[in-house]
Amino acid sequence: MNLNLKNKVIIVTGGAKGIGEGIAEVLGTEGAIVAIVGRNEADNLLTVNKIKAANGQAFSVIAELTQPDDCKNAVAQVVAQCGRIDGLVNNAGVNDGVGLENGNYEGFVASLHRNLIHYYLMAHHALPFLKESKGAIVNIGSKTAETGQGGTSAYAASNGGRNALTREWAVELLKYGIRVNALIVAECYTPLYDRWIKTLPNPEETLAKITSKIPLENRMTTATEIANMVAFLLSDVSSHTTGQLIHVDGGYVHLDRSLITDLD
């Protein structure tokens, strides 16, 4: 299927690693011009070079997204280089474990900056250009907003905010023909996930226990599977889809895992 993304300028925040890297690479294969926004130039360039090696188009934008001015400057750099913006993927963030019992005001607010506020700022600054292109926004979210996790109040709150902003922006931007959707991630195996698993006392046992509870095929979602849906949502092939929270998670959040286990 031709997604009609060739030469579309799409910003991917946190596009150098993990899920963001997968999204950037898939968009590159679809012919988009991918602006990878992140704090580490070396990491950004690794992904840029992978995309270019596959005959794609990409470039790096250095920004510390917890700093509001960096969000504004990142958008300005993309426009200065390309003259337009056709899509925005808000993806950067981290499950930083700022909980209710072990957290504090400073940590909670800092986590909101790491995980939510830059979603708003990037969309705010990109909006004039998305109006011109009738572009699309995809917000990457997490199951924690719906299921809870324990010990990560700020991250869960940020993801609840991402979901709410998705629905709010879909309404506000109807008049401009801008579509806004969210892709909700549950268990996706990334280098960051791998590092976390390895900090646990019995990493292999824990991983097996987690994957056993993922209904479809008892395996983790891949970054490429997430990226494929993001590319679809950015494309005009999904031209009548907006305001949706789409779960690419092997049925983890919504299927009754106890019943599925009984069917084995």
Secondary structure, DSSP 4 states (H G I P E B T S, - for coil): -----TT-EEEEETTTSHHHHHHHHHHHHTT-EEEEEES-HHHHHHHHHHHHHTT-EEEEEE--TTSHHHHHHHHHHHHHHHS---EEEE---------SSS--HHHHHHHHIIIIIHHHHHHHHHHHHHHHHT-EEEEEEETHHHH--SS-HHHHHHHHHHHHHHHHHHHHTGGGT-EEEEEEESSB--HHHHHHHTTSSSHHHHHHHHHHT-TTTTSPBPHHHHHHHHHHHHSGGGTT--S-EEE-STTTTTS-HHHHHHT-
